[in-house]
Structures are given as C-alpha cells and as structure tokens.
Amino acid sequence: MSEVISNVSCVAVRGRAMLISGPPGSGKSSLALALMDRGAELIGDDGVTLDRLGELIVATPPPNTHGLIEIRNVGLLEVPTSRAPVALMIALTPEAERLPLGHGKVMLLGREVPLVKLFPDTPMLPLRAEAALEMQGLD
C-alpha cells in the first residue's frame, strides 16, 4: 500500500520521520531546513511518499521533487535524501495551545500517528519540534 501526500515536508531526525503539515506559507520548508541545519536529513519537501510495511509507515522522497527543498525568496536547493519510519506529524498552526492537555492522532495508511500542533512563528520552532518527537513520537 503506497500513497503520495502533497503539501507536507518531511525530515528524518535520528532515524525517525517527522511529517510537517500546515497551510501554504506557514513555514513547513523553513522548519525542515532549520532541522536539517541541526542534523536532520531531508525526505521530501512539498510532498512525500508513504508506504505501509507491516506495522510501519515508511516515508520516502516523492518522485516529482526528489532531493529538492524550497528556500523561500532564494530558490531550490538540491540535497541528499533519506527514508525513515514515520514517528510524528507536526501541524503548524497559530491556534496551537500553549500547554495542551493532550495531543491528537492522524490516520496514515490505516495506522495512527501522533499529531502535535505547534505555533509556527518562533525561532525556537526546531527545538520544539525535536522535543515533540522525543516526547510524543513513535519509537
């Protein structure tokens, strides 16, 4: 079972894929780029291919933008890509709660994946995303 998802970015952080969703212009590519600066590997920008392998959902680069990440106001940067099992989805939204009482789930290819909403406009966003992966992400 395979599916290409548009309008998401995806990076691998220590072998676990983090999907980054949000409306256009919310900072998905910028967060991916900031995480790559901290050691993450690009899987896909503005799209990702998901495959169900047993209990795992594995993220791989999409065919149409493989190895490319958009740097807004600069252009497209070509970078190496990776693949990894999906551990978490980050949703960039200004409506993110300051101190949530719990986090949501998203269904991907019939499997629940943790969903964490983050406020997009902060220089601490990469640190918050990494903390969310450690605290809420699947192992």
Disulfide bonds with the S-S distance in Angstrom:
none
